[in-house]
């Protein structure tokens, strides 16, 4: 099975951006997930009262209102929607970190994860809307053969099984984690199956036309203030050797903006 995951980086607090938060809340009920979220968990801003208390099952009829409450409550820092408590059976994940506490040290960001089991094009269009709604400055859509690898990619936290990393390049993940407050600003993530770049970052690597000429992505589109490059048209080809060859060329282009080893 192929797993897809989004990580988006905003670079400043979403906490005061009520309109964006309202729209992000609405997207929790979007049919393009292909499922209904059943569990909601929130994390509270340190030093503030832990209210409202929101953890556990949520009825489908209550999802929209609870999502709105969670995103707009000034005491809530993080919002997480899942379908199952078990990662292996989770058919959708949606997480947003608002950056309400200290956005300079811990900027707002978010991620999603989805085992491909339906309309991948619809799911990608939903990610575009999340990225645009959040006002992201940079984002990637990763593709992986295993759920735990996709999870490492979107959380930027390495995992180990019997002392062996589940990710093929744990040093890369560590580099991103070390500079996480600067990701999307001073530094970029290496390209993945889908990559969103700002005009500023594109200018720094020679522009959109250079990326198109050297990488030859399958599709290019404007998503809010970002340009989105997708390396293969079909998700079935996301992990193919031909797609990886394109990704390698793309990574070479953005090399000056990657975190130092």
N, C-alpha and C positions, 0 to 999 in steps of 0.2 A: 504494500500500500504506500501511496505517496502522501506525505503530510506537508501542508502549507502553513506558514506563519508570517505574521506582519510584526515588525517593530517600527514604531514611529517616534520621532524626537521633536519636541516643540521648542525647547530652549528657554522658555520662561514659564511663569505660573499661568495655569488655566483657571485658578481659583476665582479670579474676579471677572472672568469672561463668561458671563451668564448666558449669553446667546449661544456660544459654542457648547457650553455644558448642557443646555436644554436639548440641542440637536444630538449630541453624543448620547444622551439618555434615550432619545427616541430610537436611535439605531440599535439599542438592545433588543427591540421588538421587531426588527426588520426581517421580513420573510427570506431574505437572501442568505441568512445563516443556515437555512434548511432544517432548523430545529427550534424548539422553544427552550430558553434557559430556565433551569429549575432551581438553581442555587445562587444565592447572592451573599457576598462577604465584603465587608468594608474594613479599612484601617483608619484609625483616627489621628488627627494632628497631635503630635506630642505636646503635652502640657495643657491641652484643652479637655473639657469634660468628654468622656467617651459616649457621646450621644449624637444622633440616635443609634440605638443598638440594632444592628441589622446583620444577621448571620443565619444561614440555613435555607430551608426550602421556601420557594416563592411560587404561589399559584399563578398560572398563566394570565388570569384575569387581573391580577395585581401587579404584574411585571412592569407595566409602563409607569404607574404611579410610584412604585418603590424605586425604580431606576431614577426617576426625576428627583425624588427625595434624596437619594444617595449622592447624586452628582451635585446638587445645589446646597446641601447642608454644609455650613462653614466649618464644622468640626471634623469633616471627613476628608482624609488625604487620598485614599485609594479605594477603587471600586472594582470588584471582580465578579464576573458572571461565569458560571460553568453549568454543565449538564449533569456531570457525575462527580462524585468524590474521588473516583479512581481515574488516574490519568489515562490509563490504557483504554478506558471506555468513554472518555470524554469526547463528544462529537462536536464541540465548539467551546472556545474560551475567549473572553473579551475582558481586557484589563486596562484601566486608565489610572495613572498616577497624576494627581492634579497639580503637584508642586506647591501646595498651599503653605507648607511649613517654611522651607528655605529653598526657594527655587534656584538660587545661584549655586548652592552646593548640591542640590538634588532637583534638577529641572523636571518639568512635567514631561511625561512620555507614556507610552502604552504599547500593548501587544495583543495579538489574537493568535489562535491556533485552530487548525481544522484538518481532520483527515479527509482526503478527497473522497466524497461519496455521492456527489450530485453535480449540480451545475457550477463548474469551476469558474466559468466566465462571470456568472452572477456574483459569486463570492469575491472575485477580484474587483468587480465594480463596487461592491460594498466596502472593500478596503480603500478604494479611491475616495469614497465619500467620508470614511473615518479620517483619512489623512488630511483631506481638504477641510473638513469641519474642525479638526483640532488645530489647524493652522501650522501643521508640521513643517519643520525646516529641512528634514531629511527622513527617509524611511527606506526599508527594504522588505521585500517578500521573499522568504526563504522556502526552499523545497528540500525535503529530506525523506529518506526511506524509512526512518524510525521516529516514533513519537518523542523519545527522549532526546534525540539530536535536535529536532525542531524546537523542543522546549529550551534546551541550552542556548540555541540561537536567539530566541526572542527574549529570554530573561538575562542573557549574558552572565550566566552563572554555571561554571563547570560542574559536571557530575562524574562520579567514579563508581565503577562496578568491580569489586574485588581489586581495587587499586589501579584499575585501568580506566582511562577517560572514555566516556561514551561518545565524545566528539572527536572527529579525526584530527582536529587542530586546536587543542586546548590552549596553546600559547596565544593564538589569535584572539580567542575569547577573553583571556586574561588581559590582553592589551586593551581591548574595548572597555572592560570593567574598570581598569585603572584610570581611564580618562572619561568615564561616563558623563560627568557634568559638561564636558566640552564636545561630546559627540553631536554632530549636526551643526556645529559651529566651527571650531578650529580644526576638528577632525571628522572624517567620514568613516563609515563602515565600508569594507570591500563590497563590491557589487555582488548581488545574488540573482536569482531568477528574475525578480523584479526590483528595480532600483529607482528611487525618487531623488532627484537632485535639484537644488535651487539654482537660480540664475548666477548667483555669486560663485557657487562651486563649479558650475559649468564654465564660467569665464576663466576660472583658475586652471582648468585643464584643457582649454582650447576651444570650448564651445560645443553646442549641440551638434553642429554639422560634423565636427571631428569625431565625436562619439559614433554617430551614424556611419560615417565612412569607414572607421577602423574596426568597429565592433559588429556592425550589421545586425542590430537587434530586429526581432520579428515585428515589433510594433513600438511606436513612440507616441505619447499623448501628453497633453497639458492637463495637469491636475491641480487646480488652484494656482498657487505660486510656484509649483514644482513641475519638472518635466519627468515623466515616467518612461523608463525603458524596460521592455520585457523581451527576454532573450529567445524564447520560443513561443510560437502561437499557441500550441497545445500543452496543457499541463503534463500530458503523457510523455512529452519530450524534455521536461524540465531538468532531468538528471542525465540526459544523453551525453555521449562524448562530444557531439557537435555543439551542444549548448555550453558544456564546460569549457570548450575551446574559446567560445565567445566571452564567457565570463573571465577567463584568464587574460584576454586582451583588454577587457574593460578594467580589470584590476590594475593592469600595468599603467593605464591612463590616469587612474586616480591615485596612484602610488604616492605622489607628493603630499596628499591630504590624509594619508592613513596614519594611525598612531605609531610612534616609534617602537621598535622591538625592545 
